[in-house]
Amino acid sequence: MGEVKSIYRTGAENGAVFGIYLTVLSIMFMYGFDSVLFMYLSMAMFLGIPGVVYFYMRKYHVSLHGISQFSALWMLGILIFLFGSLICGVVTYVWMQYIEPTFIYDQVQMAIKLYETVPGENARMLTDILKQAVENHMLPSAIDIVIEMIMLTTFVGSIISMILSAVVRMKRV
């Protein structure tokens, strides 16, 4: 019988690979504003996230001969999302800060142009708010967006992991 790794070590190792997956997804999404192909690929990768995490959780469950607890699998999923989002966050920060420093500004300008073509009072109000945010230098920085991204990914990952934990335990080993 092989050595059983700590759940934290397993989460970190799987999270490192998952971080590469999330990084590729993030870069494809950011370039997806210029390429429809990248946008479709990023959407496909986004939809594949539960499958990737399920694979790692199932592998861990099988390595324990099917006796892992629901809470352990849930923690594993949370750790995979946490470590993966940290790796993706570092790469995304470097990309937004140094490679494409006007990305946030460009996206806001694109949104302003889009909402200027939409009829209605709500679209006009949103356009005014976005213009004021640009004029008053109130756009979020790269680190602000990355911190929010990490927090959101970990929170949503926790919910996905809870569901996947139940699914993993339903299948016999």
SVG drawing of the C-alpha trace seen along z (x, -y; Angstrom):
<svg xmlns="http://www.w3.org/2000/svg" viewBox="-35 -64 41 66">
<polyline fill="none" stroke="black" stroke-width="0.4" points="0.0,0.0 1.4,-3.4 2.0,-6.4 -1.1,-8.6 -0.2,-12.2 -1.6,-14.9 -4.7,-16.5 -3.0,-19.9 0.0,-18.6 -2.4,-17.0 -4.4,-20.2 -1.3,-22.2 0.1,-19.9 -3.2,-19.6 -3.8,-23.3 -0.5,-24.1 -1.6,-22.2 -5.1,-23.7 -3.5,-27.1 -1.9,-26.6 -5.3,-25.6 -6.9,-28.8 -4.0,-30.9 -4.5,-29.7 -8.3,-30.3 -7.7,-33.8 -5.3,-34.7 -7.7,-33.3 -10.5,-35.3 -8.6,-38.5 -7.5,-38.0 -11.1,-36.9 -12.2,-40.5 -10.1,-40.6 -10.6,-37.0 -13.9,-35.1 -12.0,-31.8 -10.3,-32.6 -13.6,-33.6 -15.2,-30.3 -12.1,-28.4 -12.2,-30.3 -15.9,-29.5 -15.3,-25.8 -12.5,-25.8 -14.7,-27.6 -17.4,-24.9 -14.7,-22.3 -13.6,-23.5 -15.9,-21.1 -14.6,-18.2 -11.0,-19.0 -11.6,-19.4 -13.8,-16.2 -10.8,-14.3 -8.5,-15.3 -11.1,-14.7 -11.9,-11.3 -8.2,-10.4 -7.7,-11.2 -10.8,-9.3 -9.6,-6.2 -6.1,-6.5 -7.8,-6.1 -9.7,-3.1 -13.1,-4.9 -13.1,-5.7 -12.4,-9.5 -14.9,-11.6 -17.1,-14.2 -15.4,-17.0 -12.0,-15.9 -13.0,-15.9 -14.6,-19.3 -11.4,-20.6 -9.4,-19.2 -11.6,-21.0 -11.3,-24.2 -7.5,-23.9 -7.3,-23.1 -9.3,-26.3 -7.3,-28.4 -3.9,-27.4 -5.0,-27.4 -6.4,-30.9 -3.3,-32.2 -1.1,-31.0 -3.5,-32.4 -3.7,-35.7 0.1,-36.2 0.2,-35.7 -2.9,-37.8 -1.4,-40.6 1.8,-40.6 -0.1,-40.6 -2.4,-43.5 0.3,-45.5 3.2,-45.2 2.2,-43.5 -1.1,-45.1 -1.3,-48.1 -4.2,-49.8 -6.4,-46.7 -8.9,-48.0 -9.1,-51.4 -9.6,-49.9 -12.4,-47.7 -14.2,-50.6 -13.9,-52.6 -15.3,-49.7 -18.2,-49.5 -18.9,-53.2 -19.0,-53.0 -21.3,-50.0 -23.8,-51.6 -23.8,-54.8 -25.5,-52.8 -28.1,-51.3 -31.3,-53.3 -32.9,-54.0 -32.3,-55.9 -30.5,-53.1 -27.9,-52.8 -27.3,-56.6 -26.9,-56.6 -24.4,-53.7 -22.5,-55.6 -22.3,-58.7 -21.1,-56.7 -18.4,-55.0 -17.3,-58.3 -17.1,-59.8 -15.1,-56.9 -12.6,-57.4 -12.4,-61.2 -12.0,-60.9 -9.4,-58.1 -11.6,-55.6 -11.0,-52.6 -9.8,-49.6 -6.1,-48.7 -4.7,-45.4 -4.2,-44.2 -7.7,-45.2 -9.1,-43.0 -6.8,-40.1 -7.7,-40.1 -11.4,-40.1 -10.7,-37.3 -9.0,-35.1 -11.7,-35.7 -14.5,-34.9 -12.7,-31.9 -12.2,-30.4 -15.8,-31.1 -17.4,-29.7 -14.9,-26.9 -16.0,-26.0 -19.6,-25.6 -18.6,-23.6 -16.4,-21.4 -19.2,-20.8 -21.4,-19.4 -18.5,-17.5 -17.7,-15.9 -21.1,-14.4 -20.9,-13.2 -17.4,-11.6 -18.6,-9.7 -21.7,-8.4 -19.6,-6.3 -18.1,-3.1 -14.4,-2.4"/>
</svg>
